[in-house]
Amino acid sequence: MSNRPPTLDEVAQRAGVSTGTASRVINNAQHVSAKARQAVERAVEELGYVPNVAGRSLASQRRGAVVLAISSDDPALFANLFFAEVITGVNAVIEETDLQLMLVLAASERGRDRLARLLQSRSADGVMLLALRENDPLSKLADESGVPVVHGGRSLDRTPRWYVDADNRGGARQAVEHLIGIGRQRIATITGQLDLHVGVNRYLGYREALALAGLDDSRVAHGDFGEASGVAGMTRLLDEHPDLDAVFVASDAMAAGALTVLRDRGKAVPEDIAVVGFNDVVTAQHTQPRLTTVHQPIEALGREMTRMLVRLVNGERPTPLILPTELVIRESA
């Protein structure tokens, strides 16, 4: 008979839980169900498992806090319904754990310095990054910190190891296919920022749908996802392409701005020009007319980012996740 001591994997197998869950119980983490805790403790006793001292020392060094770093320094961010829903999702998971959440706006040099000090002092066990731009210095800063990093969305210059994203390209393609399906031929778009992965992929989805249908994709105005840029973009499109009969707008906020311009110009929606947005934030149900839009599970994005980070902090190795989108048809198209 072998004298080899039992392993953590064997404890997990005996208890009927994942290795990460077994590790959390042994390291006395709080975010474990009572049932799982009892099963692991019973398996430890039955197998005579002795925890690794170095591993337990590492667990005891945890700070009990995680960071949500957003690549923005705009105070108006908190009025943005997208970010509000993401933070709601993050907080919902944090409340189920013994972790504290620190929020850092880190687009400016001062904000990045603050985040760097935070990570270098090992004041946090992990970091979530949101709204990264192409070649965003936040990405390098977080990677060099040595703590687990989860990205909300992807950046254009690299695919991170751990991320949660939505199917932006597929959602945009579905939106434009819907417009084609209701007989629209001269379909414009107002894009989001094209230094963001999300902006580029929604634009690519628009172009793919038109290419497959053999339609022109040159009716383009560029925005920044905010309502004011929707006003400016719709104004420009009407001036340059007065014959357009539909517009795919890369965010609901910009779509609301576009609807204001169409109303002021005397254009009936959807009779003259059909409009489809993206995100399905709560305001989409209160525009005039109510906005047809692509629903992405924004709160779930925040929840899944946080769950992924908690798993990483606890020694597990999750896989990246892409959340599905869904077209929600209302009156605007």
Secondary structure, DSSP 4 states (H G I P E B T S, - for coil): ---PPPPHHHHHHHHTS-HHHHHHHHTT-S-S-HHHHHHHHHHHHHHT----HHHHHHHHT--SEEEEEES---GGGGG-HHHHHHHHHHHHHHTTSS-EEEEEE-SSHHHHHHHHHHHHTT--SEEEEES--TT-HHHHHHHTT-S-EEEES--SS---SSEEEE-HHHHHHHHHHHHHHTT--SEEEEE--TTSHHHHHHHHHHHHHHHHHT-----EEE--SSHHHHHHHHHHHHHH-TT--EEEESSHHHHHHHHHHHHHTT--TTTT-EEEEEE--GGGGTSSSPPEEEE--HHHHHHHHHHHHHHHHTT-----EEE--EEE--S--
